[in-house]
Amino acid sequence: MPLPAAHPAAETEPRRAHPAPAQPRTRGGSPHSVEKSAEPDIEPRNHLSPEATFARLETATAHLEPPFAILDRSAFRANAVALTRRAAGTPIRIASKSVRCRTALIEALSLDGFAGVLGYTLPEALWLAAGEGASAFSDVVVGYPTANRAALKQLADDERLAGRVTLMIDSIDQLDLIDEVAPPGRRAELQVCLDLDSSLRIGRRVHIGVRRSPVHTPADAAVLARRVALRPGFRITGVMSYEAQIAGVGDAPPGRFFRGLAVRWMQRRSWKELLERRATVIDAVQNALQQVGAEPLRFVNAGGTGSVEKTAADPVVTEVAAGSGLYGPTLFDTYRAFTPRPAAMFAVQVVRRPARGWVTAAGGGWIASGPPGPDRLPTPVFPPNLTMAPTEMAGEVQTPLHGDAADALKLGDRVWFRHAKAGELCEHVDVLHVVDGDRVVDVVPTYRGEGRAF
């Protein structure tokens, strides 16, 4: 994958959050932006049959020994363009956990419509932000609170990093921990983002969504914002509001009609509640900041790959988060509004034949995080119509597969899989082989390949 000409150290600055003067939802044009790549030429969607697609991948990777993973360049770029079209001009902050490859992050950030990174740990954010030249990232928001004292000390001691990295908080306790590591007055001012709980609560007992922040109401947010703003050594720059029950739950699960109906009902109700509450929360935070003479919010981040168009339409949101949509894993096959192209896949090798109609592949148990269940398993996609053994499924060292295609496979043949999630695939391989057409055009390291595990 060729590196882009654009320099991510000058990532487009997100639109400033309401009620500061609204920024136009146009692509690029920030005083801090540099020239971005034009929308790439992309091949027509799925113009090749699965057989032709995998024949192309087999030709490109014939020289490789499984297991290995590929990144289909045209599918990746088509997915990137599709995300920006869905965002309709609202900048997309890339969720790095769903990419875990610096070259792929740079590639996406070179495209118009992408700006900034949503990291998943502070050590990762420091590593990204500390780079030089084309590998430097100037705007990294850490999406989760941290208690890593060594990383906090490194951040506090480096004004350049402090200007590039924003910490996530949802309580004063986290500020106390930071001050224990590096007292105010003896360190750089640190940027912080408030994490707003976007779950749906019905009564006192029903909680739909993820367990994240305790900050749920406008009063919660205003009190915390005021206390942070009055505290030396900190500056509030943004609010994040991730609606997991909407962005991360497919609304058209195959073969589960009634679950699909229930999900769509829940998501309509949750969205209505959140749209009203989030606007009130942002008003309350901005008013609290204004009362104490603090700067207004620089950004309001929300959403995910599953809700890009809906979240981007919320008038208080200035940037949407997305990442999985670039790779197109199987968990995103169950949405009605969009279908990303499979861009990242992996191949394993047939090593034995336990019975007629069966083959066994080496490895394959690349399981996704989240609630344990069949949807967290990798899916064999080529040859077609292969299924796993219910008593073994995707194994640590071997994966038996059953189906009509099994008898045509020889020892050493490949079976191609798609991962259930996006970036977790990269925890199993050192490199991604970038395929363009029927050639491998680049080999790029994953985080693991660069010796990084966050």
Backbone hydrogen bonds, N-H to C=O, Kabsch-Sander energy under -0.5 kcal/mol:
donor,donor_aa,acceptor,acceptor_aa,energy
10,A,7,H,-2.1
11,E,8,P,-1.5
15,R,318,T,-0.7
17,A,297,L,-0.9
20,A,17,A,-1.6
26,T,24,P,-1.9
33,S,30,S,-1.9
37,S,110,S,-3.1
47,H,44,P,-1.4
53,T,49,S,-2.8
54,F,50,P,-2.6
55,A,51,E,-2.0
56,R,52,A,-2.1
57,L,53,T,-2.1
58,E,54,F,-2.7
59,T,55,A,-2.3
60,A,56,R,-2.3
61,T,57,L,-2.0
62,A,59,T,-0.9
64,L,61,T,-2.3
68,F,347,A,-1.3
70,I,345,M,-2.6
71,L,433,H,-2.5
72,D,343,A,-3.4
73,R,71,L,-0.8
73,R,435,V,-2.6
76,F,72,D,-2.7
77,R,73,R,-2.5
78,A,74,S,-2.2
79,N,75,A,-2.6
80,A,76,F,-2.2
81,V,77,R,-2.4
82,A,78,A,-2.4
83,L,79,N,-2.2
84,T,80,A,-2.0
85,R,81,V,-2.2
86,R,82,A,-2.2
87,A,83,L,-2.0
88,A,84,T,-1.0
89,G,84,T,-0.8
90,T,87,A,-2.0
92,I,113,G,-2.3
93,R,91,P,-0.6
93,R,320,V,-3.3
94,I,92,I,-0.6
94,I,116,G,-2.2
95,A,322,A,-1.7
96,S,94,I,-0.9
96,S,118,L,-1.8
97,K,118,L,-0.6
98,S,95,A,-1.5
99,V,96,S,-2.1
100,R,96,S,-2.6
105,L,101,C,-2.1
106,I,102,R,-2.7
107,E,103,T,-2.5
108,A,104,A,-2.3
109,L,105,L,-2.7
110,S,106,I,-1.4
111,L,108,A,-1.6
112,D,37,S,-1.1
114,F,111,L,-1.7
115,A,92,I,-2.7
117,V,139,D,-2.5
118,L,94,I,-3.2
119,G,117,V,-0.7
119,G,141,V,-1.9
125,A,121,T,-2.1
126,L,122,L,-2.8
127,W,123,P,-2.1
128,L,124,E,-2.6
129,A,125,A,-2.9
130,A,126,L,-1.7
131,G,128,L,-1.0
135,S,132,E,-2.0
136,A,133,G,-1.6
137,F,128,L,-1.3
138,S,8,P,-1.0
138,S,136,A,-0.5
140,V,164,R,-3.0
141,V,117,V,-2.6
141,V,139,D,-0.5
142,V,140,V,-0.6
142,V,166,T,-3.0
143,G,119,G,-2.6
143,G,141,V,-0.6
149,R,147,A,-1.1
152,L,148,N,-2.3
153,K,149,R,-2.4
154,Q,150,A,-2.2
155,L,151,A,-2.5
156,A,152,L,-2.9
157,D,153,K,-1.7
158,D,155,L,-1.3
159,E,157,D,-0.5
162,A,158,D,-2.6
163,G,159,E,-1.5
164,R,160,R,-0.5
164,R,161,L,-1.3
165,V,161,L,-2.0
166,T,140,V,-2.5
167,L,191,Q,-2.8
168,M,144,Y,-0.5
169,I,193,C,-2.7
174,Q,171,S,-0.7
175,L,171,S,-0.7
176,D,172,I,-2.3
177,L,173,D,-2.1
178,I,174,Q,-1.8
179,D,175,L,-2.6
180,E,176,D,-1.9
181,V,177,L,-1.5
182,A,178,I,-2.8
186,R,183,P,-1.6
188,A,156,A,-2.1
190,L,233,G,-2.4
191,Q,165,V,-0.6
192,V,235,R,-2.6
193,C,167,L,-2.9
194,L,238,G,-2.4
195,D,169,I,-2.2
196,L,194,L,-0.7
196,L,240,M,-3.3
197,D,215,V,-3.5
200,L,208,I,-3.1
201,R,199,S,-0.6
202,I,200,L,-0.5
202,I,206,V,-2.1
203,G,201,R,-0.6
205,R,202,I,-0.5
206,V,202,I,-1.6
207,H,205,R,-0.6
208,I,200,L,-3.0
209,G,207,H,-0.6
212,R,210,V,-1.1
216,H,214,P,-0.9
221,A,217,T,-2.3
222,A,218,P,-2.7
223,V,219,A,-2.4
224,L,220,D,-2.1
225,A,221,A,-2.8
226,R,222,A,-2.4
227,R,223,V,-2.2
228,V,224,L,-2.5
229,A,225,A,-2.6
230,L,226,R,-1.7
231,R,228,V,-1.1
234,F,231,R,-1.2
235,R,190,L,-2.1
237,T,192,V,-2.7
238,G,192,V,-1.0
239,V,299,F,-1.5
240,M,194,L,-3.0
241,S,301,N,-2.2
243,E,241,S,-0.7
244,A,242,Y,-1.5
246,I,243,E,-1.8
247,A,243,E,-3.0
248,G,244,A,-2.3
250,G,248,G,-0.5
252,A,334,T,-2.4
256,R,253,P,-1.8
260,G,256,R,-2.3
261,L,257,F,-2.0
262,A,258,F,-2.3
263,V,259,R,-2.9
264,R,260,G,-2.4
265,W,261,L,-2.2
266,M,262,A,-2.6
267,Q,263,V,-2.8
268,R,264,R,-2.1
269,R,265,W,-2.3
270,S,266,M,-3.0
271,W,267,Q,-2.5
272,K,268,R,-2.1
273,E,269,R,-2.1
274,L,270,S,-2.9
275,L,271,W,-2.9
276,E,272,K,-1.4
277,R,273,E,-2.4
278,R,274,L,-3.4
279,A,275,L,-1.3
280,T,276,E,-1.8
281,V,277,R,-2.7
282,I,278,R,-2.6
283,D,279,A,-2.1
284,A,280,T,-2.3
285,V,281,V,-2.7
286,Q,282,I,-2.7
287,N,283,D,-2.5
288,A,284,A,-2.1
289,L,285,V,-2.5
290,Q,286,Q,-2.5
291,Q,287,N,-2.4
292,V,288,A,-1.1
293,G,290,Q,-1.3
294,A,289,L,-2.9
298,R,237,T,-2.9
299,F,237,T,-1.5
301,N,239,V,-2.7
302,A,319,E,-1.4
303,G,241,S,-0.9
306,G,247,A,-0.7
307,S,304,G,-2.1
308,V,305,T,-0.8
311,T,307,S,-3.2
312,A,308,V,-2.7
313,A,309,E,-0.9
313,A,310,K,-0.5
314,D,311,T,-1.6
317,V,314,D,-1.5
318,T,300,V,-2.0
319,E,300,V,-1.6
320,V,91,P,-2.4
321,A,302,A,-1.9
322,A,93,R,-2.0
326,L,323,G,-2.0
327,Y,323,G,-0.6
327,Y,324,S,-0.8
328,G,324,S,-2.6
330,T,419,H,-2.1
331,L,420,A,-1.9
332,F,329,P,-1.6
333,D,330,T,-2.3
334,T,331,L,-0.6
343,A,327,Y,-3.0
343,A,341,R,-0.5
344,A,327,Y,-1.4
345,M,70,I,-1.5
346,F,417,F,-2.4
347,A,68,F,-2.6
348,V,415,V,-2.3
350,V,413,D,-2.9
351,V,360,T,-3.0
352,R,360,T,-1.3
358,W,355,A,-2.0
359,V,401,L,-2.3
360,T,352,R,-2.6
361,A,399,T,-2.3
362,A,349,Q,-2.5
363,G,397,V,-2.4
365,G,395,G,-1.7
366,W,364,G,-2.3
367,I,365,G,-1.3
368,A,376,R,-2.7
376,R,373,G,-2.2
377,L,374,P,-1.6
379,T,418,R,-2.7
381,V,416,W,-2.9
382,F,416,W,-1.4
387,T,402,H,-2.9
389,A,400,P,-1.0
392,E,389,A,-2.0
393,M,389,A,-3.5
395,G,393,M,-0.7
399,T,361,A,-2.6
401,L,359,V,-3.4
402,H,387,T,-3.2
403,G,357,G,-1.8
406,A,403,G,-1.5
407,D,404,D,-0.6
408,A,405,A,-1.1
409,L,405,A,-0.5
409,L,406,A,-1.5
412,G,350,V,-2.9
413,D,410,K,-2.2
415,V,348,V,-2.2
416,W,382,F,-3.2
417,F,346,F,-3.3
418,R,379,T,-2.2
425,L,422,A,-1.4
426,C,423,G,-1.6
427,E,424,E,-1.6
428,H,425,L,-1.7
432,L,444,V,-2.8
433,H,69,A,-2.4
434,V,432,L,-0.7
434,V,442,D,-2.7
435,V,71,L,-2.3
435,V,433,H,-0.7
436,D,439,R,-2.7
439,R,436,D,-1.3
441,V,434,V,-2.7
441,V,439,R,-0.7
442,D,434,V,-1.1
444,V,432,L,-2.4
446,T,430,D,-2.4
447,Y,100,R,-2.3
450,E,446,T,-1.3
450,E,447,Y,-0.7
451,G,448,R,-1.9
452,R,447,Y,-2.7
